[in-house]
Amino acid sequence: MKRHTLIWIGIASLAFLAVDTAFGVTIPAGTPLVVRTLHGISSIDAPGTRFPAELEKEVVVNGKVGLPVGTKVSGRIATSKRTHTSSQRLSVDITDVQVGGRSLPIKTAGAIGLEQSTHKTRRGVSISTYSYQVPSGRRIEFRLAQPLNL
């Protein structure tokens, strides 16, 4: 009797997972993703360098939480001031999100507000440094460039 019950519980669990997957959430393009960096990012890091982050704000679609706060995401540096002669700014993108133990690729339209801050001298003169650091714990906002199917 116990074996029969366990089999039915297993079948019911699989059916629930199949239904849950079939009626998944699609997060539309243009949806903002606010993340918090888990490690510092430098303007002289090589393009392609990966960095970890996590969602700072949940993503809600049609009243349903698609991605909760703390969801792990990975990003990469798209462009940087790797050399002294480079005129490119530091830009980063989110490349994937961890959902249900699996990694889903995502495309973002680049970070919003990831600019070099200028420093001021005692006399109030603004100066810019060659390299700068985006510290761990920095909030960065992205927008999805393509819909994300969960």
C-alpha positions, 0 to 999 in steps of 0.5 A: 500500500505504501509503495502504491501511494508513493508512486501516485505522489510521484506521478502527481508531482511530475504532473504539477511540474509539467503544468507549471512549466507549460504555464510559465511566465514571460517577462517582456522586453523593456522590463527593468532589472535592478541588480546589486553587484557582488564583486567590484568591477574595474574600468580596466577589466578586459571585455568579456570578464564575468561578474556575479550579481543578484536582483535587488528588486523583484520582477512582477508580471501580471501580479505574479512574481517572475524573479524574486529578490536575491535571484542570482544573475551573471554579467560580463564587461562589454567595453572598457578602458583596457588601454590608455589609448582607449576612448571606450567607457565601461559598459556591462550587460547581464548574460544569464539568470539562475531560475530553478537550478538552471541558467537561462540566457538573457539579453539586456540593453546595457547598464543605465547609469554606469558612469565614471564619477568625477572627483573634485579638488579642494578648490572644486575643480572636477578631475577625471581618473584613467581607471575607476572602480564600480564597488561591490554592492552597487545598484545597477539598472538594466532593461531586457532587450528580448522577452525572457521565458521562465 
